[in-house]
Amino acid sequence: MHAAQGHEIAIMRPLGTDIRQQNDSRIAFREPTMTTKPDSLQQWVNEVAELTNPAAIHWCDGSDAEYEDLIKQMLADGTLSELNNESYPNCYLHLSDPNDVARVEHLTFVCTSEEDDAGPNNNWMAPAEAHAKVDALFAGAMQGRTMYVIPYCMGPIDSPFSRCGVEISDSPYVVVNMKLMTRMGTAALARIEREGEGDFVKGLHSTGDLSPDRRMIMHFPEELSIKSIGSGYGGNALLGKKCHALRIASHQARQEGWLAEHMLIVGIENPDGETHYIACALPSACGKTNLAMLIPPDSHADWKVWTLGDDIAWLHLDDEGRLRAINPESGYFGVVPGTNSKTNKNAFDMITHDAIYTNVGRTSNNEPWWEDKQVGEPAYDWQGRDYDASNGPAAHPNSRFTVAACNNPSYSSLAEAPDGVPISAIVFGGRRKELAPLVYQSKDWKHGVLVGAGVASETTAANVGEVGVVRRDPMAMKPFCGYNFADYWAHWLSFDERSDKLPKIFHINWFRQDKQGKFLWPGFGENLRVLRWIIERCEGRVDAIETAIGYLPKSGDIDTTQLDISDATMQALISIDKAQWLEEMSAIGEYLDSYGDRLPAALKAEQQKVVDQLSQA
C-alpha cells in the first residue's frame, strides 16, 4: 500500500537519542529529537516518503555506533564481506552490479530554466521534464527498504566557507561511505537548523533496480537539488561528492563569489619550516592522488609534504584579498589499481585498515588485491568468480577505496581549519608526450585563466576509444562544471578585478617522452623539485625566461641533484616548439569559439595575444 493511502512508516531511532510521536494525517511518524529540524526539511522528507513508499525511515546521526551497526547489517545480507581482519583490520569489500561500476556522463544532466545556462559542456533537460521523468522512476522505488536521511556538511563544521546538504537514500552502503567522506550526522543537522530554511542542498537517491535503462543523475542548480536513481556507484550515489561539491557548488560559487574546483590541496614545508599551499587541477590519469600524497625523495629528506585534499577545493577571498581554500570532503574515494609502495606509499599504507573497498579482487587468504599491487596473487576477481586472466583484470579498472582522511600518514590537521589555508599557487596540468614543457608560469591572472581553459590530455589505455587522442578538459572540470563554461571562465576572470593578491598560475606536464616512448622526467616523489621551483617563483627568488606561452625555468634552476638526467634531457623538458604551439593555440581558439557569443572577449583576446607573439617570435 502506498504511504499516501495510509501505509504506516516506522521511523528508526538514531542510537543514543530519544523518540517522540508526531502524527501526520497520512503517515504515522516516530521522529528522533536529534535537534530541531527546519520545517522545509521535515516537509521534504514527508514528500519523499509518500513518493518512494519506504518500509522505515532512519535519521542518521553519524555516530561510530551507527556505522558499526550498518556494517553488521550489510555483512549479514551480503552487501559487504569482511576482509582478512589480521592484515586488514576493519576493512570490507563491496562488489557492485557489473553494469554499475562508474560515473555515467551520458545519463547526467544539468537542468536549468534556459538551455544556454547549462552550456554545451553539459547535457541539458528542462527542469519540469526532468522532474517528471525521474519522479516517475522514484515512485514506489523504496518499497520494502529503509529510507536513510543523511544530513552532512561539506567542509569543516564551523567554517563560514562550508555548505550543508541532506541526502535521502535507500542504500546503507551510501550511508557508511558518506560517514567517511563528509562531516555527517547530528552536528551537520544542527548547523542546518541554525542556518534556517532553504540553505541546504537536497539530494534524493535510490538504487532503484540498477537497470541502466532506468538510471538518471539530475542536477537542478537553481533549486539547489539533485535527484539520482538507478546506480549505487560512488560518483552517482554519494551525492555530497561530485554532484554537490562540484556541479551544484560551482553554480553556488558563481552566485556567491567563490570557486568550487576539481583540485587537490597540498602543503609544501621547506627545511626552514616555511609552508606554502598549492591547489592543483589535473585530469584523470595525470597523477592527482599521487601528487596530493607525495613523499619527498631522499635528496629532499628534510622537506615535508602535507595533504589537505586529493580531489576538490573550495576557494574564497579573505578580507585581505588572499585566496584561501578548504577541502569540502573529509575522506578519500580513490581509484585503487596502480597503488603500491612505490607509486603512493601513503595511500598504500592508509588503506590497510578501516577502509571500504569496492570492486577489487581477493587473494586466497582474503586480502584485497588489484593490478600492480605488487603483493600477493589474485584468487577471486571483482565479480566474486575464481580468478581467470581470460575474464579480464582481477580488480575492475575503476575499483575504489573509501577511507577517512585522517588515515593518511601525511594528513594535515589544517584540513579542519575553519578559515582554510592561503593558496600560493594554482597549478593546472595534463598528459602531453610532446607539446607542454615540464613546467611553465602564466604571465598574469588573465593569461592563467587561458592556460586553465586550454588544459588537455592525451587518452591512455584506461580511456574508452582511441589511445593518444587530445581531449580538452578545462581546469579539469569538463565532467563537473554545473553551468556554461563560457560563464565559468568569465567568473574566473572577474577575480582579477577583485584582488591584487591572487595566486600565481602554473602548468605542469610530467609526461614528456622521447622518440622511443621513454618518459623524460622520473615523476613521483621527484615532482617535489618542480613544486620547489614553483614556490621559488611565487617568492620571487628565481628568475625565468619569458616566452609567448609564459615563463619557463632557466637552465639549472630546477634542482637535479642525485638525478640521473642529462643537461640535454632537461633542456628538452623546458623547451617549446613554436610550430607545435601555433597549432595548439589555433586548436584552443577553435574550442573557445565553440562557446559562441557568451565567450568572454578578454579570454579570446588572451588567446590571440599568444598567437601573435608566437608568430612574431
C-alpha positions in Angstrom: 0.0 0.0 0.0 1.3 3.5 -0.9 2.1 5.8 2.0 -0.4 8.3 0.8 -3.1 5.6 1.2 -2.4 5.2 4.9 0.7 3.0 5.0 2.5 3.4 8.3 6.2 4.0 8.1 8.4 3.2 11.1 10.9 5.9 11.9 14.1 4.3 13.1 15.8 5.9 16.0 19.5 7.0 15.9 21.5 5.5 18.7 21.6 7.5 21.9 18.6 9.6 21.2 15.0 9.7 22.4 12.0 9.5 20.2 8.6 11.1 20.2 5.4 10.6 18.3 4.3 13.0 15.7 1.2 12.2 13.7 0.7 13.1 10.1 -2.7 12.9 8.5 -1.4 10.2 6.2 1.8 8.7 7.8 2.4 7.9 11.4 5.9 9.2 12.1 8.1 8.3 15.1 10.7 11.0 14.9 14.0 11.4 16.6 14.8 14.6 18.6 18.4 14.9 17.5 17.9 18.6 17.0 15.1 20.8 15.8 14.6 20.3 12.1 13.7 23.1 9.7 10.1 22.8 8.5 11.3 22.7 4.9 13.4 19.6 5.7 10.7 17.7 7.5 8.2 18.6 4.7 10.6 17.3 2.1 11.2 14.1 4.0 7.4 13.6 4.2 7.1 14.2 0.5 9.8 11.8 -0.4 8.3 9.1 1.8 5.0 9.5 0.1 6.6 9.2 -3.3 9.0 6.3 -2.6 7.0 4.3 -0.1 9.8 3.0 2.2 9.2 0.5 5.0 11.1 2.6 7.5 12.9 5.9 7.9 16.2 6.3 9.7 17.6 9.7 10.6 21.4 9.3 10.5 23.3 10.7 13.5 26.8 9.9 12.1 28.0 8.1 15.2 30.5 5.3 15.2 27.9 3.0 16.8 25.5 3.7 13.8 28.4 3.0 11.4 29.2 -0.3 13.1 25.5 -1.3 13.2 25.1 -0.7 9.4 28.3 -2.6 8.7 26.9 -5.6 10.6 23.6 -5.3 8.7 25.4 -5.3 5.4 27.7 -8.2 6.4 24.5 -10.2 7.3 22.7 -9.5 4.0 25.8 -9.9 1.8 26.2 -6.3 0.7 29.6 -6.3 2.3 32.1 -9.1 3.1 34.8 -8.9 5.7 38.4 -8.9 4.6 41.3 -10.5 6.5 41.0 -8.9 9.9 44.5 -9.6 10.9 46.3 -7.9 8.0 43.4 -5.5 7.0 41.5 -4.8 10.3 38.1 -3.2 9.9 38.2 -3.5 6.1 35.3 -4.6 4.0 34.6 -5.4 0.3 31.6 -4.4 -1.7 31.0 -5.9 -5.1 28.6 -3.8 -7.2 26.4 -4.9 -10.1 28.7 -5.4 -13.2 26.6 -2.8 -15.0 27.1 -0.2 -12.3 30.8 0.5 -11.9 31.4 4.1 -12.9 30.0 7.6 -13.4 27.6 7.8 -16.4 28.2 11.1 -18.0 25.7 10.5 -20.8 22.9 10.0 -18.2 24.0 13.0 -16.1 22.0 16.2 -16.7 22.1 19.8 -15.6 18.5 21.1 -15.6 18.3 24.9 -15.8 15.5 27.1 -17.0 17.5 28.2 -20.0 19.5 25.6 -22.0 22.3 28.1 -22.7 22.8 28.4 -18.9 23.9 24.8 -18.8 26.1 25.3 -21.8 27.4 22.9 -24.5 29.7 21.3 -21.8 26.6 19.7 -20.1 23.7 17.5 -21.1 20.6 19.6 -20.5 16.9 18.9 -19.8 14.2 21.4 -18.9 13.5 21.2 -15.1 9.8 20.3 -15.4 10.5 17.5 -17.8 13.4 16.2 -15.7 11.4 16.2 -12.5 8.6 14.3 -14.2 10.8 11.7 -15.7 12.9 11.0 -12.6 10.0 11.2 -10.2 8.2 8.5 -12.2 11.2 6.3 -11.6 11.2 7.1 -7.9 7.5 6.2 -7.4 7.5 3.3 -5.0 11.2 2.8 -5.5 12.0 2.3 -1.8 9.2 -0.2 -1.1 10.4 -2.8 1.5 13.6 -0.7 2.1 14.8 1.7 4.8 14.9 5.3 3.8 18.0 7.0 5.3 18.0 10.7 5.9 21.7 11.8 5.8 22.5 15.4 7.0 26.0 16.3 6.1 28.4 19.3 6.0 30.9 19.8 3.1 33.8 21.4 4.8 34.8 22.0 8.4 31.7 22.0 10.5 32.3 25.6 11.9 33.8 27.1 8.7 32.0 30.0 7.1 33.1 28.6 3.7 31.3 25.2 4.3 27.9 24.4 2.9 25.4 21.7 4.1 23.2 19.2 2.4 20.9 16.4 3.1 20.9 13.2 1.1 18.0 10.8 1.2 19.0 7.3 0.1 17.8 3.7 0.4 21.4 2.4 0.4 23.2 1.7 3.7 26.4 1.4 1.6 25.9 5.1 0.8 25.4 6.0 4.5 28.7 4.4 5.6 30.6 6.0 2.7 29.1 9.4 3.5 30.2 8.9 7.1 33.8 8.5 5.8 33.6 11.2 3.1 31.7 14.0 4.9 31.0 15.6 8.3 27.8 13.7 8.6 25.1 13.5 11.2 23.9 15.4 14.3 26.4 18.3 14.0 25.5 18.9 10.4 21.8 18.8 11.2 22.4 21.3 14.0 24.1 23.6 11.5 21.3 23.3 9.0 18.9 24.3 11.7 21.0 27.3 12.7 21.2 28.5 9.1 17.5 28.4 8.6 15.1 27.4 5.8 16.2 26.5 2.3 20.0 26.9 2.7 20.9 23.3 2.3 21.3 21.1 -0.9 18.6 18.5 -1.2 19.8 15.2 -2.7 17.4 12.3 -3.4 18.9 8.9 -4.3 17.7 5.4 -4.8 19.5 2.4 -6.2 16.2 1.6 -7.9 16.5 -1.7 -9.8 20.0 -0.8 -11.1 18.8 -1.0 -14.7 20.9 1.3 -17.0 17.6 2.0 -18.8 16.2 3.5 -15.6 19.3 5.4 -14.5 19.4 9.2 -14.3 21.5 11.7 -12.4 19.7 15.0 -12.5 21.1 18.4 -11.1 18.9 21.4 -10.6 21.3 24.2 -9.7 18.6 26.9 -9.5 16.8 24.8 -6.9 20.0 23.5 -5.1 18.8 20.0 -5.6 19.9 16.6 -7.0 18.0 13.5 -8.0 19.8 10.3 -8.7 18.3 6.9 -9.4 19.4 3.5 -10.7 23.0 3.4 -9.5 24.9 2.6 -6.3 28.3 3.7 -7.7 30.0 6.4 -5.6 30.1 9.3 -8.1 26.4 8.7 -8.9 25.2 7.8 -5.4 27.4 9.7 -2.9 25.7 13.0 -3.7 27.9 15.1 -1.5 30.9 14.4 -3.8 30.8 15.4 -7.5 27.1 16.2 -7.6 27.1 18.6 -4.7 30.7 19.6 -4.1 31.3 20.4 -7.8 28.2 20.6 -10.1 25.9 22.3 -7.6 28.7 24.1 -5.7 30.2 25.6 -8.8 26.8 27.2 -9.5 26.6 28.4 -5.9 30.2 29.7 -6.1 29.4 31.9 -9.1 26.4 33.3 -7.4 28.3 34.0 -4.1 31.7 35.0 -5.5 33.9 32.0 -4.8 35.3 28.9 -6.7 34.4 25.2 -6.4 37.2 23.3 -8.2 38.4 19.8 -9.1 41.7 20.4 -7.3 43.9 18.8 -4.7 45.4 20.9 -1.9 48.9 20.2 -0.8 51.2 21.9 1.7 55.0 22.0 1.0 57.2 22.7 4.0 60.8 23.6 3.4 63.7 22.9 5.9 63.2 26.3 7.5 59.6 25.4 8.5 58.0 27.7 5.9 54.9 26.1 4.3 53.3 27.0 1.0 49.9 25.7 -0.1 49.3 24.8 -3.7 46.0 23.9 -5.4 46.4 21.6 -8.4 43.8 20.7 -11.1 44.7 17.6 -13.1 42.5 15.5 -15.4 42.2 11.7 -14.8 45.3 9.6 -15.4 47.6 12.5 -14.6 48.8 11.5 -11.1 46.5 13.7 -9.0 46.3 11.4 -5.9 50.0 10.7 -6.1 50.8 14.4 -6.1 48.4 15.1 -3.2 50.3 12.4 -1.1 53.8 13.0 -2.5 56.7 11.6 -0.4 59.9 13.7 -0.7 62.8 11.9 -2.4 66.0 11.1 -0.5 67.6 14.2 -1.9 64.9 16.3 -0.2 64.6 14.3 3.0 64.4 17.5 5.1 61.3 18.7 3.3 57.8 17.7 4.3 54.6 17.4 2.3 51.1 17.7 3.9 47.9 16.5 2.3 44.8 18.7 2.8 42.8 17.3 0.0 43.1 15.0 -3.0 40.1 15.9 -5.2 38.1 19.0 -4.5 38.9 22.5 -3.3 36.6 25.4 -2.4 38.4 28.8 -2.7 37.3 32.1 -1.2 38.8 35.5 -1.0 39.6 36.6 2.6 39.3 40.1 3.9 42.8 40.9 2.7 42.2 39.7 -0.8 44.1 36.4 -0.5 42.6 33.2 -1.9 42.1 30.6 0.8 41.0 27.0 0.3 39.1 24.4 2.2 38.7 20.7 1.3 34.9 20.1 1.4 35.5 16.4 1.9 36.8 14.5 5.0 37.8 11.3 3.2 39.1 9.8 0.0 37.2 7.8 -2.6 40.2 6.8 -4.7 41.0 4.6 -7.7 43.0 1.7 -6.3 44.6 -0.1 -9.3 48.2 1.0 -9.6 48.6 1.9 -6.0 51.7 0.4 -4.4 54.5 1.2 -2.1 56.4 2.9 -4.9 53.7 4.9 -6.7 52.0 6.1 -3.5 53.2 4.7 -0.2 51.0 7.0 1.9 47.8 5.8 0.1 49.1 2.2 0.1 49.6 2.3 3.9 46.4 4.2 4.8 44.1 1.6 3.2 45.4 -1.3 5.2 42.8 -0.5 8.0 39.3 1.0 8.4 38.6 1.1 4.7 35.9 0.1 2.4 36.9 -1.5 -0.9 34.7 -1.6 -4.0 35.2 -4.0 -6.9 38.7 -5.2 -6.1 39.8 -8.9 -6.3 40.8 -11.0 -3.4 43.7 -13.3 -2.6 43.3 -16.9 -1.2 43.8 -15.6 2.3 41.0 -13.0 1.9 43.1 -9.8 1.4 42.1 -7.2 -1.2 44.1 -7.4 -4.5 44.4 -5.2 -7.5 46.6 -4.9 -10.6 50.1 -3.5 -9.8 49.7 -4.0 -6.1 53.0 -5.9 -6.2 52.0 -8.0 -3.2 50.1 -11.3 -3.3 48.2 -13.1 -6.1 44.5 -12.9 -7.0 42.3 -15.9 -6.3 39.0 -14.2 -7.0 38.0 -11.4 -9.3 35.8 -8.3 -8.7 32.7 -10.2 -9.7 33.4 -12.9 -7.0 34.4 -15.5 -9.5 37.5 -17.7 -9.4 40.2 -15.6 -11.0 40.8 -16.4 -14.7 43.0 -14.0 -16.6 40.9 -14.6 -19.7 38.0 -12.9 -17.9 40.0 -9.7 -17.7 41.7 -8.0 -14.7 41.1 -9.2 -11.1 40.1 -5.8 -10.0 37.9 -3.5 -12.1 40.0 -0.7 -13.6 37.7 1.8 -11.7 37.7 -0.1 -8.4 37.8 2.1 -5.4 38.8 2.6 -1.8 36.9 4.8 0.7 38.8 5.9 3.8 38.8 8.7 6.3 41.4 11.4 5.5 43.0 11.1 8.9 44.2 7.6 8.0 46.7 9.3 5.6 50.2 9.5 7.2 50.7 12.9 5.6 47.3 14.2 6.7 47.3 17.9 7.8 45.1 18.9 10.8 44.7 22.2 8.9 42.2 20.3 6.8 39.8 21.2 9.7 40.8 24.8 9.9 37.6 26.9 9.6 39.5 29.7 7.6 41.2 27.2 5.3 44.7 27.8 4.1 46.2 30.5 1.9 47.0 29.4 -1.6 50.4 30.5 -3.1 50.0 28.9 -6.5 47.3 27.3 -8.7 48.6 24.6 -10.9 47.0 23.1 -14.0 48.3 20.1 -15.8 47.8 17.5 -18.4 49.3 14.4 -20.1 51.2 15.5 -23.2 54.0 13.5 -24.7 55.5 16.3 -26.7 53.9 19.7 -26.6 53.8 21.0 -23.0 57.1 21.6 -21.1 57.7 20.2 -17.6 56.5 23.4 -16.1 55.7 27.0 -17.0 54.2 30.0 -15.4 51.4 32.2 -16.8 52.2 35.9 -17.3 49.3 37.1 -15.2 45.9 36.0 -13.9 44.1 36.5 -17.2 46.7 34.6 -19.1 46.5 31.9 -16.4 42.7 31.6 -17.0 43.6 30.9 -20.6 46.1 28.3 -19.5 43.5 26.6 -17.5 40.8 26.8 -20.2 43.2 25.2 -22.6 44.1 22.2 -20.5 44.1 19.0 -22.5 45.3 15.4 -22.1 46.1 12.6 -24.5 44.0 9.5 -23.9 45.6 6.4 -22.4 44.6 2.7 -22.5 42.4 3.4 -19.4 40.1 5.6 -21.6 37.4 4.3 -23.8 38.3 4.8 -27.5 41.4 5.5 -29.4 44.7 6.0 -27.5 46.6 9.3 -27.9 43.6 11.5 -28.8 43.8 15.0 -27.4 40.8 15.8 -25.2 40.1 19.3 -23.8 39.4 19.3 -20.1 39.3 23.0 -19.0 40.5 23.3 -15.4 40.0 19.5 -15.2 36.3 20.4 -14.8 34.7 19.2 -18.0 32.6 16.5 -16.3 31.9 18.6 -13.3 31.1 22.2 -14.1 27.4 22.8 -13.3 26.9 25.6 -15.8 28.1 27.1 -19.1 31.9 27.0 -19.4 31.8 30.5 -21.0 30.2 31.9 -17.9 32.6 29.9 -15.7 35.6 31.4 -17.4 34.1 34.9 -17.0 33.7 34.2 -13.3 37.4 33.2 -13.1 38.4 36.4 -14.9 36.4 38.5 -12.5 38.8 37.7 -9.6 41.4 39.9 -11.3 39.2 42.9 -10.6 38.6 41.9 -7.0 42.1 41.4 -5.7 45.7 42.2 -6.4 46.9 39.3 -4.2 45.9 36.4 -6.3 48.0 33.2 -6.5 50.4 32.7 -9.4 49.2 30.2 -12.0 51.3 27.4 -13.5 51.1 24.5 -15.8 52.9 21.1 -15.3 53.4 18.1 -17.5 55.1 15.0 -16.1 54.6 13.0 -19.3 57.1 14.3 -21.9 58.5 11.4 -23.9 61.5 10.8 -26.2 61.1 9.2 -29.7 61.3 5.7 -28.2 58.4 6.5 -25.9 60.5 6.7 -22.7 59.5 9.3 -20.1 62.0 12.1 -19.8 61.1 13.0 -16.2 61.2 10.5 -13.4 58.0 11.7 -11.7 56.5 10.5 -8.4 58.5 12.0 -5.4 60.9 13.8 -7.7 58.0 16.1 -8.7 58.8 18.0 -5.5 61.7 19.5 -7.4 59.2 21.2 -9.8 56.9 22.3 -6.9 60.0 23.8 -5.3 60.7 25.9 -8.4 57.0 27.0 -8.4 57.3 28.1 -4.8 60.6 30.0 -5.5 58.8 31.8 -8.4 56.0 32.7 -6.1 58.5 34.2 -3.6 60.5 35.9 -6.4 63.6 34.0 -5.6 64.4 32.8 -9.1 64.3 34.4 -12.5 62.7 32.8 -15.6 62.7 33.0 -19.4 59.8 34.9 -20.9 58.2 33.2 -23.9 55.0 33.6 -25.8 53.3 30.8 -23.7 54.6 32.0 -20.4 57.7 31.9 -18.1 60.0 28.9 -18.4 62.7 27.8 -15.9 66.2 28.8 -16.6 68.8 26.1 -17.1 69.9 24.8 -13.7 67.1 26.4 -11.7 65.3 23.1 -11.2 67.4 21.1 -8.8 68.6 17.8 -10.4 71.0 16.8 -7.6 71.3 13.0 -7.5 69.0 12.6 -10.6 70.3 10.5 -13.5 69.2 13.1 -16.0 71.3 14.8 -18.6 71.5 18.5 -19.4 70.2 17.8 -22.9 67.1 16.0 -21.4 66.5 18.8 -19.0 66.7 21.3 -21.9 64.2 19.3 -23.9 61.9 19.3 -20.8 61.9 23.1 -20.5 61.8 24.0 -24.2 58.9 24.7 -26.5 58.4 24.1 -30.2 56.9 27.2 -32.0 55.2 25.3 -34.7 53.5 22.8 -32.3 52.4 25.7 -30.1 50.9 27.7 -33.0 48.9 24.6 -33.9 47.9 24.1 -30.2 46.8 27.8 -29.8 44.8 27.5 -33.0 43.0 24.4 -31.7 42.4 26.2 -28.4 40.9 29.2 -30.3 38.5 26.9 -32.2 37.5 25.3 -28.9 36.8 28.6 -27.3 34.9 29.8 -30.3 32.5 26.9 -29.9 31.0 28.7 -26.9 29.7 31.4 -29.1 28.7 34.9 -28.0 28.9 34.1 -24.3 32.7 33.6 -24.5 34.4 36.4 -22.6 36.1 38.8 -25.1 39.0 39.0 -22.7 39.7 35.3 -22.9 39.7 35.4 -26.7 42.0 38.4 -26.6 44.4 36.4 -24.4 44.4 33.6 -26.9 45.0 35.9 -29.8 47.8 37.6 -27.9 49.7 34.3 -27.6 49.2 33.5 -31.3 50.5 36.9 -32.3 53.6 36.6 -30.0 54.3 33.1 -31.4 54.0 34.3 -34.9 56.5 37.2 -34.3 59.0 35.0 -32.3 
